[in-house]
């Protein structure tokens, strides 16, 4: 089972929560054999991630698919948590991540992801301030005589 948590204690707690709800297994009847962090193979390359999730809101449970551009899976999940907290006021404990998959550029669905897939994309550079060339403070020899 792949979980996203800020530390090992929260990961163990979420694991037992999901095992209790999905498989009716309590922590007294099971044992965690290993717990380790999984790293991505190429964290220097920007990829598209599709995250399918389920979350509880005030009105009920909702399923959702969101797409993000990030370098790693953890960075995409962190963007998801911030986005869900801002847009839907959902606490991270109410979010259950079902799947995190890397998506090709041709398979992207969302407009917010597709707008960055153009190879000739250009960004405006507003408010460019020209700096003076040379030093602002010049060293001068002190004058000790006045004529």
FENTA-V308292 format. One line per field, one symbol per residue. psi: psi as a letter, one per 40 degrees, with the letter a starting at -180 (. if undefined). A space follows every 10 residues. Layout:
psi = ???
This chain:
psi = hhihididdd dddddddddd ddefhideei hhdihihhii dgeehhihhh hhihihadea iiiihihihi didddddddd dddddddefh ideehhhdhh ihhiddeidi ddddeeehdf iihigifhhh ihiaidhhhi hhheih.
